[in-house]
Amino acid sequence: MKNVFKKRLLATSMALLLTGCGTIESEEETSLESQEQSLAACENTTELAEAAEHSCTHAELGPFQNVTAAALGTIPFVDVSVPHTAYVVTLPAASCGGYGGSVIFTPEESTEYAFLTSRSRGLRIFDGNTEVTRECRYEVPQDVCGSLRAATIADLEAGKDYRLEFKAIRQTNAQFTLVIEETAHHDHEE
């Protein structure tokens, strides 16, 4: 019992010592995981599988554009709005550890968009300082695309600048592929 108390006291003390630099790594990782887990799984997986399959072509064959995200807390000028483009995003190191950055996306149409990445988590979308509600999350099956792992779905308005914010704990997740696709783009009417 004493050991548990000492461990909790030590953890609390460390957290307080590091508050000037933000949250500690384990708390940050837990926060990212809980944000993603609270996002419901998408129900219309047929439409999303089509979007993922189309996006996979770009993730594997291009065209590619390398971008470095703006550091968190600064104004992003890097734009990722060109359709049918695979962006290779590099996140800068954060001053308090880990990696994080943001880019700008301006939709051409008011519709639902899938933000497909080669990593599993860590996307938040902002309209100014207001976080945009993400509708659902789709885990891309390996048989649909081996290059993309997850898609986050959000309904966005045409002509608005949205800030896409990414965070990573490990350096291996600080560079990834991002493909943005209209999900309605894949509705095939006959």
C-alpha positions in Angstrom: 0.0 0.0 0.0 2.8 2.4 0.9 4.5 1.7 -2.5 1.3 2.6 -4.5 1.0 5.9 -2.5 4.7 6.7 -3.0 4.3 6.1 -6.8 1.2 8.3 -7.1 2.9 11.0 -5.1 6.0 10.9 -7.2 3.9 10.9 -10.4 1.9 13.9 -9.2 5.0 15.7 -8.2 6.6 15.1 -11.6 3.5 16.3 -13.4 3.5 19.5 -11.4 7.2 20.1 -12.1 6.6 19.7 -15.8 3.4 21.8 -16.1 5.4 24.7 -17.4 6.2 22.6 -20.4 2.8 21.2 -20.9 1.8 17.6 -20.2 4.2 14.8 -19.7 4.6 12.2 -22.4 2.5 9.5 -20.9 -0.3 11.9 -20.2 -0.1 13.3 -23.7 -0.1 9.8 -25.2 -3.1 8.9 -23.1 -4.9 12.1 -24.1 -4.3 11.3 -27.8 -5.6 7.8 -27.4 -8.7 8.8 -25.5 -9.6 11.5 -28.1 -9.4 8.9 -30.9 -11.2 6.2 -28.9 -14.0 8.5 -28.1 -14.5 9.1 -31.8 -17.2 6.6 -33.1 -16.4 4.1 -35.8 -17.9 5.0 -39.2 -20.9 3.1 -40.2 -20.9 3.5 -44.0 -17.7 1.6 -44.6 -18.5 0.7 -48.3 -18.3 4.4 -49.3 -15.2 4.9 -47.2 -13.5 1.9 -48.6 -14.0 3.3 -52.1 -12.5 6.7 -50.9 -9.6 4.9 -49.3 -8.9 2.7 -52.3 -8.9 5.8 -54.6 -6.6 7.7 -52.1 -4.3 4.7 -51.9 -3.4 5.2 -55.5 -2.2 8.7 -54.6 -0.5 7.5 -51.4 1.5 5.0 -53.4 1.9 6.7 -56.8 1.6 10.4 -56.1 1.7 13.1 -57.1 3.6 13.8 -53.9 4.3 17.0 -52.1 6.7 17.3 -49.1 5.6 19.8 -46.5 6.8 20.8 -43.0 4.0 21.7 -40.7 4.1 25.0 -38.8 5.0 24.6 -35.1 2.1 24.4 -32.8 1.0 27.8 -31.5 2.2 29.6 -34.6 0.2 30.6 -37.7 0.4 27.9 -40.4 1.0 28.9 -44.0 1.5 25.5 -45.4 -1.5 24.6 -47.6 -2.6 21.1 -48.3 -5.7 21.9 -50.4 -4.6 20.5 -53.8 -6.9 17.6 -54.6 -5.6 14.1 -55.5 -2.2 14.8 -53.9 -0.3 12.8 -51.3 1.3 15.2 -48.8 4.3 13.9 -47.0 3.9 15.9 -43.7 6.9 16.4 -41.4 6.1 17.6 -37.9 8.6 19.8 -36.1 9.9 18.9 -32.7 7.9 20.5 -29.9 9.8 22.6 -27.3 8.5 20.4 -24.5 9.1 17.0 -26.2 7.3 15.1 -28.8 6.3 16.5 -32.2 3.5 18.7 -33.4 2.4 21.0 -36.1 -0.4 22.3 -38.2 -1.3 23.0 -41.9 -4.1 24.7 -43.7 -6.9 23.1 -45.7 -9.4 25.1 -47.7 -12.2 22.9 -49.2 -13.5 23.6 -52.7 -16.9 22.3 -51.9 -19.2 22.1 -48.8 -19.3 18.4 -48.2 -17.9 15.6 -46.1 -14.1 15.0 -46.3 -12.0 12.0 -45.3 -8.5 12.8 -44.0 -6.6 9.7 -44.6 -3.2 9.2 -43.0 -0.5 6.6 -43.0 -0.6 6.6 -39.2 -3.4 5.8 -36.8 -4.1 8.9 -34.8 -3.5 12.5 -33.8 -5.7 14.8 -36.1 -7.7 17.7 -34.8 -9.5 20.2 -37.1 -10.1 23.8 -36.2 -12.2 26.6 -37.7 -10.3 29.6 -36.2 -10.1 28.6 -32.5 -13.2 26.4 -32.5 -12.6 22.7 -32.9 -14.6 21.1 -35.7 -16.6 18.1 -34.8 -15.1 15.0 -36.3 -18.0 12.7 -37.4 -16.3 9.3 -37.2 -13.1 7.3 -37.7 -12.4 4.6 -40.2 -9.6 2.0 -39.8 -8.4 1.3 -43.4 -8.2 -2.5 -43.9 -4.9 -3.8 -45.2 -6.7 -5.4 -48.2 -8.1 -2.0 -49.2 -4.8 -0.1 -48.8 -1.5 -1.1 -47.2 -0.2 2.5 -47.3 -3.0 4.3 -45.4 -4.0 3.3 -41.8 -6.9 5.5 -40.8 -9.4 8.1 -42.0 -11.0 10.8 -39.9 -14.3 12.1 -41.4 -15.6 15.7 -41.0 -18.2 17.9 -42.7 -16.6 21.2 -43.9 -17.7 24.4 -45.7 -16.3 25.6 -49.0 -13.9 28.5 -49.0 -13.1 28.4 -45.2 -9.5 27.9 -44.0 -9.3 25.0 -41.6 -6.3 24.3 -39.4 -5.3 20.7 -39.3 -3.3 20.0 -36.2 -1.2 16.9 -35.7 0.7 15.6 -32.7 3.1 12.7 -32.3 4.9 11.3 -29.3 7.5 9.2 -31.2 9.7 10.4 -34.0 8.6 7.5 -36.2 5.1 9.1 -36.3 6.4 12.6 -36.9 6.5 12.0 -40.7 3.5 10.6 -42.5 1.4 10.7 -45.6 -1.9 12.7 -45.7 -4.4 12.4 -48.5 -7.7 14.4 -48.3 -10.7 13.1 -50.3 -14.3 14.1 -50.6 -16.3 11.1 -49.5 -19.3 12.2 -51.7 -16.9 12.2 -54.7 -17.2 8.5 -54.7 -21.0 8.3 -55.0 -21.5 6.5 -58.3 -24.9 7.2 -59.8 -26.1 5.0 -62.6 
